[in-house]
Amino acid sequence: MPQKQPVPARMPLSKLYLLIMGLLAACVILFGFLYDAGGAIVLQKDQAEKDALAKEQAEAEELALAQASATSHATVASTAGRLLPYMEGGLWGYKNTAGEIVISPRYSDARAFEDDVAFAAQGGLYGLISRAGAWLVDPIWTDALPYSENLAAVEYNEKWGFIDTKGTVVIDYKYREVGSFCCGRALARTASNYGYIDIMGNMVISEKWRTAYAFSEDLAFAYSSTKDTGYIINKLGEPLITLDSGAKGTAFSGRFALIADGGSYYFINSYAKRAFKTSYEDALPFSNGFAAVKTDGQWGYINKSGVIAIPAQYAGAQSFFEGYAAVMNAQGLWGYVDTAGTMKIDFQYSEAQPFCEDYAVVQKGGSYYTVDASGSETLLYSAG
């Protein structure tokens, strides 16, 4: 009878659970060993690279924000107020009265701004620019006169016409010579003699004058082409007063006109009568209520009553503008006085221009400055 084989005993479930848990624990221990032995190094390296990259990105973002903030708060040069031509590297640009560059040097010539426009040149031709330096009219003119009564004379193909403040031609190019408008009249000629045009370009006073000057206070000085006689004419061209033989006047200012007669100067009123008894060695027209006059080799100022307001004591003198006048000492240096004769800015300049919009342009040494009424200077440019 065959013998039965013994049946293997089954492992209790409790022991199987303990075995599985032991294997898991061994795996955990083995992973921890491997992590400490090298895997951790790899993971740590990856994490360090990620941290470094994040730091670089954060720093870049911080720098970009700082630059953007600096840009947004950067001071932009103001284009308001008076803009002054200045030279650098042989080219002209514009600065404001604070000395900040508003238009960088790019022009062969630059004229003063008149309100919001100015004439500037490139290649020997003039165009019209805005305060931003943009061309309103490209350079096409060989010459230009300042604006007056919102019109400016410009020369094109050897003929003169007039443009408005936008650069539009309003009076065609047809004159050999013109002057600026004043009192609705401008001097003009198509041949050898002078007449006057109105703002429409009509020749309202015929070309019959050998010499003529701009209107002012609705009067003008004109001299006959047929005889050496001078007249004061009205806006219709009618002679109102015949001047004394040899007497030469140019314009009325403050109800007075300066007359040159030989080597003597005196003032007349609008009736061509002597305004004051005194004659002078030289004189300038009235401006701001005063006229510079020269007596005994020295310059001083009279008021509209003909009374000496500032005694003759200067080697040279200019007219008053905005309450200040440039005067020169015996050494040839210029300073500024007010209408009371008080020295406001001491003698120190080789050149001194009139005050305009609270500033004057002066030269000292090889440099040009703007100066205000307190004497505070701002460098404009160095001529050398």
HURARA-V629871 format. One line per field, one symbol per residue. ss: DSSP state (a for helix, b for strand, c for the rest). phi: phi as a letter, one per 30 degrees, with the letter a starting at -180 (. if undefined). burial: + if it has 16 or more other ideal C-beta (glycine too) atoms within 10 Angstrom, else -. A space follows every 10 residues. Layout:
ss->???
phi->???
burial->???
This chain:
ss->cccccccccc ccaaaaaaaa aaaaaaaaaa aaaaaaaaaa aaaaaaaaaa aaaaaaaaaa aaaaaaaaaa aacccccccc ccbbbbbbcc bbbbbbcccc bbbbbbbcbb cccbccbbbb bbccbbbbbc ccccbbbbbb bcbbcccbcc bbbbbbccbb bbbcccccbb bbbbbcbbcc cbccbbbbbc cccbbbbccc ccbbbbbbbb bbcccbccbb bbbbcccccb bbbcccccbb bbccccbbbb bbbccbbbbb bccbbbbbcc cccbcccccb cbbcccbccb bbbbbccbbb bbbccccbbb bbbbcbbccc bccbbbbbcc cccbbbbbcc ccbbbbbbbc bbcccbccbb bbbbccbbbb bcccccbbbb bbcc
phi->.ddddddddd ddeddddddd dddddddddd dddddddadd dddddedddd dddddddddd dddddddddd ddcddcedcd idccdbcaii ccbbbdddid dcbddacdab cddbicbadb bbiiccbccc ddidddbddb cdaacddahi bbdbcbhibc bbccdcjddc bddacdabbd dahibbdabc bcccbbccdc jddcbddbcd babddahibb cbbddcadbc bcccdciddc bcddeidbbb adbiibbdcc biccbacbcd cicedbddcb daabddahib bdbcbhibcb bccdciddcb edacdaacdd bhibbdbccd diccbbccdd iddcbddacd bbcddahibb cbbbicbcbc bcddjdcbdc acdd
burial->---------- ---------- ---------- ---------- ---------- ---------- ---------- --------+- -++++++--- -++++++-+- -++-+-+--+ +-+---++++ +----++++- +-+--++-+- +--++-++-- ++++++---+ +++---+--- +---+--+++ +++-+++++- ---++++--- +---+-+-++ -+++++--++ ++++-----+ +++-+-+--- --+---+-++ ++++-++++- ----++++-+ -+--++--++ -++++++--+ +++++--+++ ++-+-+--++ -+-+++++++ --++++++-- --+++++-+- ----+-+++- -++++---++ ++++---+++ +-+---++-+ +---
